[in-house]
């Protein structure tokens, strides 16, 4: 199926959908959202691209194998528990670091954010694996 309207809309919607997925990932600590919902949104953006064009174009745009995304995400999620062990806490206990920014501002970086980033990549990779395999079926 080739629809000029769908292709044009997808060209304009792809980047905002990916930015919104990152927004959902980052706001997940204090409000609804997080790695799972952000990963779903990123997967939906690529699924829309695959639907508008084809799976080969979506794979080319991704520039990585979806399974590699999932493996990298699982590695990141598992490694996010290591800092707690180094501080003598239980595995996956939240550890926070204050990173000073300009003008006296402080950025709180914590292991829950790192864990959410891992979940983001796992969900994104698994969803794209499913979508791409279904799209390549004859």
N, CA, C and O of each residue as an XYZ file, in Angstrom:
552
protein
N       0.847     -1.184      0.000
C       0.000      0.000      0.000
C       0.887      1.240      0.000
O       1.749      1.392      0.866
N       0.681      2.104     -0.949
C       1.428      3.351     -0.992
C       0.437      4.505     -0.972
O      -0.331      4.695     -1.916
N       0.459      5.243      0.072
C      -0.424      6.390      0.218
C       0.437      7.638      0.354
O       1.276      7.732      1.250
N       0.226      8.573     -0.524
C       0.983      9.818     -0.490
C       0.714     10.582      0.807
O       1.628     11.173      1.381
N      -0.519     10.569      1.261
C      -0.877     11.278      2.495
C      -0.170     10.653      3.691
O       0.382     11.368      4.528
N      -0.182      9.311      3.781
C       0.474      8.636      4.899
C       1.980      8.856      4.874
O       2.588      9.086      5.919
N       2.586      8.788      3.701
C       4.032      9.012      3.604
C       4.403     10.435      4.005
O       5.377     10.647      4.727
N       3.631     11.400      3.540
C       3.917     12.796      3.874
C       3.722     13.048      5.364
O       4.546     13.705      5.999
N       2.643     12.531      5.915
C       2.390     12.710      7.345
C       3.481     12.040      8.183
O       3.898     12.571      9.212
N       3.932     10.884      7.738
C       4.970     10.166      8.480
C       6.275     10.938      8.471
O       6.982     10.976      9.478
N       6.596     11.547      7.357
C       7.827     12.356      7.293
C       7.794     13.480      8.317
O       8.817     13.805      8.920
N       6.625     14.074      8.515
C       6.504     15.183      9.468
C       6.324     14.712     10.908
O       6.698     15.431     11.834
N       5.763     13.529     11.117
C       5.467     13.059     12.462
C       6.586     12.259     13.100
O       6.623     12.137     14.324
N       7.496     11.711     12.314
C       8.498     10.799     12.856
C       9.363     11.463     13.933
O       9.489     10.931     15.036
N       9.948     12.599     13.629
C      10.833     13.272     14.593
C      10.072     13.721     15.840
O      10.566     13.489     16.943
N       8.895     14.352     15.730
C       8.158     14.688     16.958
C       7.780     13.468     17.800
O       7.769     13.547     19.028
N       7.472     12.349     17.157
C       7.163     11.138     17.923
C       8.389     10.633     18.676
O       8.272     10.193     19.819
N       9.550     10.689     18.055
C      10.764     10.255     18.743
C      11.122     11.202     19.889
O      11.547     10.755     20.955
N      10.952     12.503     19.674
C      11.204     13.471     20.751
C      10.221     13.248     21.893
O      10.601     13.332     23.061
N       8.969     12.965     21.569
C       7.970     12.697     22.597
C       8.310     11.417     23.359
O       8.051     11.329     24.559
N       8.885     10.423     22.678
C       9.272      9.194     23.376
C      10.373      9.485     24.393
O      10.360      8.926     25.489
N      11.319     10.344     24.049
C      12.376     10.716     24.989
C      11.796     11.531     26.140
O      12.206     11.364     27.288
N      10.848     12.408     25.838
C      10.162     13.169     26.881
C       9.463     12.227     27.863
O       9.555     12.418     29.076
N       8.770     11.218     27.349
C       8.104     10.250     28.217
C       9.107      9.474     29.064
O       8.849      9.179     30.231
N      10.248      9.148     28.471
C      11.291      8.456     29.214
C      11.782      9.305     30.375
O      11.907      8.809     31.495
N      12.060     10.564     30.127
C      12.657     11.423     31.150
C      11.682     11.880     32.222
O      12.106     12.164     33.342
N      10.406     11.962     31.925
C       9.461     12.421     32.922
C       8.955     11.284     33.793
O       8.175     11.523     34.715
N       9.371     10.074     33.532
C       8.857      8.910     34.226
C       9.238      8.804     35.681
O       8.654      7.993     36.399
N      10.201      9.595     36.153
C      10.584      9.499     37.559
C       9.582     10.158     38.479
O       9.350      9.681     39.590
N       8.993     11.231     38.038
C       8.131     12.003     38.915
C       6.663     11.991     38.480
O       5.780     12.304     39.278
N       6.406     11.639     37.252
C       5.056     11.629     36.708
C       4.866     10.355     35.902
O       5.835      9.629     35.680
N       3.649     10.058     35.458
C       3.459      8.854     34.632
C       4.307      8.897     33.375
O       4.430      9.935     32.724
N       4.874      7.785     33.051
C       5.764      7.668     31.899
C       6.882      6.727     32.270
O       6.710      5.877     33.144
N       7.998      6.856     31.641
C       9.151      6.030     31.957
C       9.646      5.273     30.754
O       9.246      5.539     29.620
N      10.523      4.325     31.016
C      11.166      3.581     29.955
C      10.219      2.739     29.134
O      10.372      2.646     27.916
N       9.234      2.118     29.781
C       8.331      1.246     29.044
C       7.473      2.045     28.062
O       7.389      1.700     26.884
N       6.849      3.091     28.540
C       5.969      3.892     27.685
C       6.784      4.621     26.616
O       6.351      4.720     25.468
N       7.953      5.126     26.984
C       8.813      5.782     25.999
C       9.269      4.829     24.912
O       9.311      5.201     23.740
N       9.615      3.591     25.291
C      10.007      2.580     24.319
C       8.868      2.210     23.390
O       9.079      1.980     22.199
N       7.651      2.154     23.936
C       6.483      1.892     23.088
C       6.288      3.004     22.068
O       5.958      2.741     20.912
N       6.490      4.240     22.492
C       6.309      5.368     21.578
C       7.390      5.360     20.493
O       7.095      5.644     19.332
N       8.624      5.043     20.851
C       9.690      4.960     19.855
C       9.403      3.828     18.866
O       9.598      3.985     17.660
N       8.943      2.697     19.380
C       8.578      1.590     18.502
C       7.421      1.937     17.595
O       7.395      1.530     16.434
N       6.453      2.693     18.117
C       5.309      3.106     17.309
C       5.738      4.041     16.187
O       5.183      3.980     15.090
N       6.723      4.908     16.444
C       7.216      5.806     15.399
C       7.832      5.003     14.255
O       7.593      5.298     13.084
N       8.625      3.990     14.600
C       9.228      3.166     13.545
C       8.210      2.252     12.887
O       8.329      1.954     11.699
N       7.215      1.803     13.633
C       6.150      0.988     13.036
C       5.366      1.818     12.020
O       5.011      1.321     10.952
N       5.097      3.076     12.350
C       4.421      3.963     11.407
C       5.273      4.164     10.155
O       4.755      4.175      9.039
N       6.579      4.321     10.348
C       7.480      4.487      9.211
C       7.486      3.237      8.327
O       7.468      3.331      7.099
N       7.512      2.065      8.970
C       7.488      0.817      8.206
C       6.169      0.647      7.471
O       6.142      0.098      6.370
N       5.095      1.103      8.054
C       3.785      1.013      7.422
C       3.682      1.981      6.239
O       3.125      1.642      5.194
N       4.217      3.170      6.415
C       4.117      4.181      5.360
C       5.039      3.861      4.181
O       4.669      4.074      3.026
N       6.211      3.361      4.466
C       7.167      3.065      3.407
C       7.271      1.545      3.262
O       6.440      0.929      2.594
N       8.262      0.951      3.867
C       8.356     -0.509      3.932
C       9.334     -0.866      5.041
O      10.012      0.005      5.587
N       9.401     -2.149      5.370
C      10.238     -2.593      6.485
C      11.709     -2.351      6.183
O      12.472     -1.991      7.079
N      12.118     -2.543      4.934
C      13.528     -2.327      4.576
C      13.933     -0.876      4.813
O      15.035     -0.611      5.293
N      13.059      0.055      4.482
C      13.354      1.477      4.719
C      13.429      1.783      6.207
O      14.278      2.561      6.642
N      12.549      1.179      6.983
C      12.562      1.400      8.431
C      13.826      0.807      9.054
O      14.422      1.411      9.945
N      14.234     -0.372      8.586
C      15.480     -0.973      9.079
C      16.679     -0.091      8.730
O      17.593      0.077      9.538
N      16.666      0.471      7.516
C      17.757      1.347      7.093
C      17.790      2.612      7.950
O      18.867      3.094      8.303
N      16.632      3.142      8.280
C      16.554      4.344      9.104
C      17.029      4.068     10.532
O      17.621      4.940     11.167
N      16.771      2.863     11.038
C      17.170      2.499     12.400
C      18.682      2.350     12.523
O      19.252      2.717     13.550
N      19.342      1.817     11.494
C      20.793      1.643     11.439
C      21.336      0.661     12.467
O      22.542      0.644     12.713
N      20.488     -0.149     13.069
C      20.927     -1.177     14.018
C      19.901     -2.296     13.994
O      18.753     -2.095     13.597
N      20.319     -3.452     14.413
C      19.379     -4.556     14.520
C      18.523     -4.352     15.771
O      19.049     -3.994     16.825
N      17.222     -4.575     15.666
C      16.367     -4.403     16.840
C      16.761     -5.298     18.012
O      16.629     -4.894     19.168
N      17.237     -6.496     17.731
C      17.668     -7.392     18.808
C      18.885     -6.791     19.527
O      19.027     -6.949     20.739
N      19.744     -6.114     18.797
C      20.900     -5.463     19.417
C      20.461     -4.360     20.373
O      21.076     -4.164     21.421
N      19.396     -3.638     20.015
C      18.849     -2.629     20.925
C      18.367     -3.278     22.217
O      18.629     -2.778     23.311
N      17.664     -4.390     22.078
C      17.129     -5.076     23.255
C      18.253     -5.611     24.140
O      18.179     -5.511     25.364
N      19.282     -6.173     23.534
C      20.411     -6.704     24.303
C      21.156     -5.566     25.006
O      21.523     -5.694     26.175
N      21.377     -4.468     24.305
C      22.036     -3.317     24.924
C      21.204     -2.774     26.079
O      21.748     -2.422     27.126
N      19.891     -2.707     25.893
C      19.023     -2.223     26.959
C      19.036     -3.123     28.177
O      19.058     -2.643     29.310
N      19.024     -4.431     27.947
C      19.072     -5.370     29.060
C      20.394     -5.255     29.808
O      20.430     -5.354     31.034
N      21.470     -5.047     29.074
C      22.776     -4.853     29.705
C      22.787     -3.589     30.548
O      23.271     -3.605     31.680
N      22.258     -2.495     30.012
C      22.202     -1.226     30.750
C      21.350     -1.380     32.007
O      21.732     -0.915     33.081
N      20.202     -2.030     31.872
C      19.315     -2.211     33.029
C      19.986     -3.040     34.115
O      19.872     -2.728     35.301
N      20.678     -4.085     33.717
C      21.366     -4.921     34.715
C      22.533     -4.187     35.364
O      22.756     -4.307     36.569
N      23.272     -3.432     34.568
C      24.411     -2.693     35.113
C      23.979     -1.544     36.020
O      24.781     -1.052     36.814
N      22.723     -1.110     35.914
C      22.271     -0.016     36.773
C      22.196     -0.433     38.239
O      22.103      0.425     39.117
N      22.234     -1.721     38.513
C      22.223     -2.186     39.897
C      23.588     -2.279     40.529
O      23.693     -2.420     41.748
N      24.640     -2.204     39.732
C      26.003     -2.360     40.243
C      26.421     -1.223     41.181
O      27.051     -1.505     42.200
N      26.107      0.052     40.894
C      26.520      1.102     41.828
C      25.995      0.897     43.247
O      26.676      1.244     44.212
N      24.806      0.343     43.382
C      24.280      0.083     44.728
C      25.154     -0.927     45.457
O      25.395     -0.785     46.656
N      25.626     -1.937     44.754
C      26.518     -2.917     45.372
C      27.830     -2.277     45.804
O      28.387     -2.628     46.845
N      28.326     -1.329     44.996
C      29.574     -0.635     45.343
C      29.412      0.247     46.577
O      30.376      0.483     47.304
N      28.195      0.734     46.814
C      27.917      1.548     47.996
C      27.474      0.687     49.189
O      27.115      1.223     50.238
N      27.497     -0.617     49.035
C      27.128     -1.508     50.132
C      25.629     -1.675     50.319
O      25.186     -2.104     51.385
N      24.850     -1.347     49.316
C      23.390     -1.471     49.374
C      22.949     -2.717     48.607
O      23.762     -3.391     47.975
N      21.668     -3.006     48.672
C      21.116     -4.133     47.930
C      21.095     -3.810     46.436
O      21.021     -2.648     46.036
N      21.161     -4.867     45.620
C      21.143     -4.714     44.167
C      19.899     -3.947     43.738
O      18.806     -4.211     44.238
N      20.055     -3.013     42.831
C      19.005     -2.153     42.273
C      18.435     -1.146     43.262
O      17.364     -0.591     43.016
N      19.119     -0.897     44.369
C      18.730      0.205     45.248
C      19.093      1.512     44.542
O      20.164      1.619     43.944
N      18.214      2.493     44.610
C      18.459      3.760     43.920
C      19.606      4.533     44.543
O      19.607      4.797     45.745
N      20.571      4.890     43.731
C      21.714      5.713     44.137
C      21.656      6.989     43.304
O      21.430      6.943     42.094
N      21.864      8.135     43.970
C      21.759      9.424     43.281
C      23.060     10.190     43.393
O      23.718     10.163     44.432
N      23.431     10.877     42.316
C      24.600     11.749     42.292
C      24.146     13.136     41.867
O      23.303     13.280     40.982
N      24.713     14.158     42.507
C      24.410     15.540     42.134
C      25.498     16.042     41.195
O      26.680     16.057     41.539
N      25.079     16.450     40.007
C      26.020     16.949     39.006
C      25.802     18.452     38.874
O      24.728     18.880     38.453
N      26.805     19.262     39.225
C      26.631     20.719     39.142
C      26.573     21.196     37.691
O      27.329     20.737     36.836
N      25.670     22.116     37.445
C      25.516     22.727     36.133
C      25.860     24.204     36.232
O      26.297     24.670     37.284
N      25.669     24.939     35.155
C      25.941     26.372     35.149
C      24.991     27.126     36.070
O      23.873     26.676     36.321
N      25.432     28.259     36.564
C      24.638     29.186     37.361
C      24.111     28.546     38.642
O      23.040     28.924     39.118
N      24.832     27.596     39.206
C      24.462     27.006     40.479
C      23.385     25.940     40.416
O      22.966     25.428     41.454
N      22.933     25.600     39.235
C      21.913     24.556     39.108
C      22.559     23.193     39.325
O      23.759     23.012     39.121
N      21.729     22.242     39.744
C      22.212     20.895     40.023
C      21.321     19.896     39.289
O      20.096     20.011     39.303
N      21.954     18.914     38.649
C      21.226     17.839     37.976
C      21.393     16.572     38.800
O      22.514     16.138     39.065
N      20.261     15.973     39.208
C      20.295     14.736     39.969
C      20.246     13.556     39.013
O      19.224     13.299     38.377
N      21.361     12.840     38.918
C      21.435     11.638     38.093
C      21.371     10.440     39.017
O      22.128     10.339     39.983
N      20.454      9.530     38.710
C      20.304      8.372     39.568
C      20.232      7.081     38.788
O      19.992      7.069     37.581
N      20.446      5.994     39.508
C      20.377      4.690     38.867
C      18.969      4.347     38.376
O      18.854      3.568     37.431
N      17.886      4.884     38.963
C      16.574      4.613     38.362
C      16.447      5.139     36.931
O      15.798      4.508     36.098
N      17.060      6.283     36.642
C      17.045      6.799     35.273
C      17.824      5.873     34.341
O      17.396      5.616     33.216
N      18.954      5.380     34.805
C      19.754      4.457     33.992
C      18.962      3.172     33.737
O      18.982      2.636     32.629
N      18.264      2.680     34.767
C      17.429      1.497     34.603
C      16.318      1.755     33.586
O      16.041      0.907     32.738
N      15.678      2.932     33.671
C      14.621      3.285     32.718
C      15.140      3.372     31.288
O      14.439      2.993     30.350
N      16.354      3.864     31.117
C      16.946      3.915     29.778
C      17.130      2.497     29.242
O      16.889      2.239     28.063
N      17.550      1.595     30.096
C      17.674      0.200     29.686
C      16.341     -0.396     29.282
O      16.248     -1.084     28.265
N      15.305     -0.139     30.072
C      13.961     -0.638     29.753
C      13.481     -0.033     28.435
O      12.855     -0.719     27.627
N      13.771      1.240     28.218
C      13.406      1.932     26.975
C      13.953      1.172     25.765
O      13.224      0.902     24.811
N      15.241      0.833     25.814
C      15.854      0.133     24.687
C      15.350     -1.295     24.543
O      15.202     -1.783     23.423
N      15.081     -1.975     25.656
C      14.549     -3.339     25.584
C      13.183     -3.338     24.912
O      12.943     -4.122     23.994
N      12.292     -2.468     25.359
C      10.939     -2.415     24.797
C      10.988     -1.989     23.339
O      10.297     -2.572     22.503
N      11.781     -0.995     23.023
C      11.924     -0.523     21.641
C      12.435     -1.648     20.743
O      11.890     -1.874     19.662
N      13.470     -2.347     21.180
C      14.036     -3.419     20.374
C      13.088     -4.589     20.192
O      12.971     -5.115     19.085
N      12.405     -5.011     21.250
C      11.479     -6.142     21.149
C      10.292     -5.784     20.255
O       9.872     -6.585     19.420
N       9.755     -4.574     20.436
C       8.619     -4.154     19.617
C       8.994     -4.105     18.138
O       8.225     -4.549     17.286
N      10.172     -3.567     17.833
C      10.597     -3.506     16.436
C      10.901     -4.884     15.869
O      10.672     -5.126     14.684
N      11.406     -5.783     16.686
C      11.613     -7.157     16.230
C      10.293     -7.769     15.798
O      10.211     -8.411     14.751
N       9.264     -7.570     16.604
C       7.938     -8.100     16.261
C       7.358     -7.423     15.021
O       6.869     -8.096     14.114
N       7.413     -6.107     14.983
C       6.826     -5.364     13.860
C       7.548     -5.696     12.558
O       6.904     -5.925     11.535
N       8.870     -5.725     12.587
C       9.619     -6.008     11.369
C       9.402     -7.433     10.900
O       9.295     -7.673      9.697
N       9.334     -8.387     11.823
C       9.121     -9.776     11.392
C       7.722     -9.954     10.840
O       7.538    -10.716      9.890
N       6.732     -9.283     11.395
C       5.382     -9.367     10.839
C       5.281     -8.652      9.480
O       4.550     -9.092      8.593
N       6.013     -7.564      9.334
C       5.981     -6.824      8.075
C       6.699     -7.519      6.945
O       6.403     -7.264      5.778
N       7.647     -8.400      7.265
C       8.397     -9.103      6.217
C       7.755    -10.408      5.791
O       8.229    -11.047      4.851
N       6.682    -10.822      6.461
C       5.986    -12.055      6.070
C       5.330    -11.867      4.715
O       4.811    -10.787      4.432
N       5.338    -12.904      3.859
C       4.730    -12.765      2.522
C       3.208    -12.711      2.586
O       2.551    -12.596      1.552
